[in-house]
Amino acid sequence: VEMPGVNKDNLNIQAKENTIRIAGQKSVDYPENVSLHRRERLSGNFDRTLVVPMQIDPDRIRAEYNDGLLALYIPRAEKDKPRTIEIR
């Protein structure tokens, strides 16, 4: 997920069943006594919920955040993995 200008301390990631929720706040700080003619970057709160097409294991999800890029490593739940059936 691309998130330029977002501080990782302002991110909140939650996982349950097959959904992942990413919420946070992006703030743009300007020096005092500055007037703006145009601002191209948005600021404020955001909240996004992603639905994945499989059951996930929320205890093993790993998140890394570096230079405005959030990477989530989402393992599939063991009970959702295909199982080989032995023929007798």
N, C-alpha and C positions, 0 to 999 in steps of 0.2 A: 504494500500500500504506500503510495507516495504522499508524504506529509511534510512538505517544506515549511520551515519556520515553526514547527510544533516541538515544544520541549517534551522529552519523554516523561518527565514528572507530571505532565498534564494529560497523560494517556491512561485510559482504563480499559482493560480487555477482559471480557467474561466469556465463558464457554459452557454450553449445556446441550446435551443430546446432539443435535446436528446443526446448532446455530452458534455463531460467534458474534459478539457485540463489541464494537470498537467505539469508544466515546472519548471526548476530550475537549480541549480548548486551545484555540490558536489566537495569540495576541501579537499585535504589531505595535512596537514602541517607537515613538517619534520624540525627538528632542523638544524641549519647551520652546514656545514662540515660533513654531513652524506652521505655515499655512499650506494646505494641500490643494492642488488643482485637480489632480486625478490620482486615485488609488486603485491599482490593479490587483492587489492581493486581498483576499477576504480575511476577515478575522471573526472570532466569536466561537460559540459552542457548536460541536458537531456530534452526531450519534448515528451510527450505521450498524445494521444487523445483516449478517451474511448467512445464508442457508446453504449448507454443503449437502451433496446428494448421498451421504453415507453417515453412519453412526461414528462419532469420533470419541477418542479417549481424552477427556479434558484434563486428566491428571498428568499426561505426558506432553501436552502442548508446550512448545518452546517459542519464545518471541525474542527477536533481536531488532534493535533500532540504531541506525547509524546514518548520519548525514541526511536526515529527512526521509529515510526509507525504512519502513517497518516490514520485517519478514516474519511470517508465522509458519512454523513447522507443525503440521497437524497430522498426528498418527491416527490411522483407522482403528476403531475398537476391535478387540479380538473376536467378539461375538459376531461382528459384521463381516469378517474376512471369509472368503470362500473356503470350504472344507472339502477335502478329498474323501470320497466314500469308497471303502474297500469292498470289492465284489467277492463273494464266497462261492 
